[in-house]
């Protein structure tokens, strides 16, 4: 399963969660996408284990990210979109599963709205 907040306020941090059961398989990789674009990859066998890919509106906090969660710092309106977590097992099965969820980033007004006639 994937946990992505449906709404977030600009400038806030957000934690994206990817919950999976390896069912005895060895984990090969966990990848995160916004739309069709990959922005985070975790491969336990690699050094370094994490790879970050530049994507407008995405700033990954590597200190707070791992195979099961990714923390985005200071989200913007560009951060809105469909987020997908893709988990792959290592050989021999190479079984791959993915789940996704939408997040809308909103910019709250600076002042209290007023109505005048």
C-alpha positions as CSV (number, residue, x, y, z in Angstrom):
1,X,0.0,0.0,0.0
2,X,1.0,3.6,-0.4
3,X,0.3,6.5,2.0
4,X,0.3,9.9,0.4
5,X,-1.5,12.9,1.9
6,X,-4.4,14.0,-0.4
7,X,-3.7,17.7,0.4
8,X,-0.7,19.5,1.6
9,X,0.1,23.2,2.2
10,X,3.0,24.9,0.3
11,X,6.2,25.2,2.2
12,X,5.4,22.2,4.4
13,X,7.3,18.8,4.4
14,X,5.5,15.6,3.5
15,X,6.2,12.0,4.2
16,X,5.3,9.4,1.5
17,X,5.1,5.8,2.7
18,X,5.4,2.6,0.8
19,X,4.3,-0.4,2.7
20,X,5.2,-3.8,1.3
21,X,5.7,-7.5,2.3
22,X,8.7,-9.2,0.6
23,X,7.1,-12.6,1.1
24,X,10.5,-14.2,1.5
25,X,12.0,-12.6,-1.6
26,X,15.1,-10.4,-1.4
27,X,14.4,-6.7,-2.1
28,X,15.9,-5.5,-5.3
29,X,14.6,-1.9,-5.5
30,X,12.1,0.7,-4.4
31,X,11.4,3.5,-6.9
32,X,9.2,6.6,-6.5
33,X,7.6,8.5,-9.4
34,X,5.6,11.6,-9.8
35,X,3.6,11.1,-12.9
36,X,5.9,9.2,-15.3
37,X,9.1,10.7,-13.9
38,X,11.3,8.9,-11.4
39,X,12.7,11.0,-8.5
40,X,13.9,8.5,-5.9
41,X,15.5,5.1,-6.1
42,X,16.6,2.8,-3.3
43,X,18.7,-0.3,-4.1
44,X,20.1,-2.0,-1.0
45,X,22.9,-3.8,-3.0
46,X,24.2,-0.5,-4.5
47,X,26.6,2.0,-3.0
48,X,25.2,4.5,-2.3
49,X,21.8,2.8,-1.7
50,X,19.8,6.0,-2.6
51,X,19.7,7.9,-5.8
52,X,17.8,11.2,-6.3
53,X,16.8,12.5,-9.7
54,X,16.1,16.2,-10.3
55,X,12.4,17.0,-10.8
56,X,10.8,20.4,-10.4
57,X,8.9,20.7,-7.2
58,X,10.6,17.7,-5.6
59,X,13.3,18.1,-2.9
60,X,14.0,14.8,-1.1
61,X,15.4,14.9,2.4
62,X,17.8,12.0,2.3
63,X,18.3,11.9,6.1
64,X,14.6,11.1,6.5
65,X,14.2,8.7,3.6
66,X,14.8,5.0,3.2
67,X,13.2,1.9,1.5
68,X,9.8,2.5,3.1
69,X,9.4,6.2,3.2
70,X,10.5,9.4,1.3
71,X,10.3,12.8,2.9
72,X,9.8,15.8,0.6
73,X,10.9,19.2,1.9
74,X,9.1,22.5,1.3
75,X,6.5,21.3,-1.2
76,X,5.3,23.8,-3.9
77,X,2.4,23.9,-6.3
78,X,4.6,22.0,-8.7
79,X,4.7,19.1,-6.2
80,X,1.1,18.3,-7.0
81,X,0.5,15.1,-8.9
82,X,0.2,11.3,-8.9
83,X,2.8,9.6,-6.8
84,X,3.7,6.0,-7.4
85,X,5.8,3.6,-5.4
86,X,7.2,0.6,-7.3
87,X,8.8,-2.4,-5.4
88,X,10.8,-5.1,-7.2
89,X,12.1,-8.4,-5.8
90,X,15.6,-9.7,-6.8
91,X,16.2,-12.8,-8.8
92,X,14.9,-15.3,-9.5
93,X,11.3,-13.9,-9.4
94,X,11.9,-10.2,-10.2
95,X,8.3,-9.7,-9.1
96,X,7.2,-6.1,-9.3
97,X,4.2,-4.3,-7.7
98,X,3.2,-0.7,-7.6
99,X,0.6,1.5,-6.0
100,X,-0.2,5.2,-6.4
101,X,-2.1,8.1,-4.9
102,X,-2.8,11.7,-5.8
103,X,-1.5,14.7,-3.8
104,X,-2.7,18.3,-4.3
105,X,-0.6,21.1,-2.9
106,X,-2.5,24.2,-2.0
107,X,-1.3,27.8,-1.3
108,X,-3.3,29.3,1.5
109,X,-4.1,33.1,1.3
110,X,-1.9,35.4,3.2
111,X,-4.8,37.3,4.7
112,X,-8.3,36.4,6.0
113,X,-10.8,36.8,3.1
114,X,-13.2,39.7,3.3
115,X,-16.5,40.4,1.6
116,X,-17.5,43.9,0.8
117,X,-20.5,45.4,-0.9
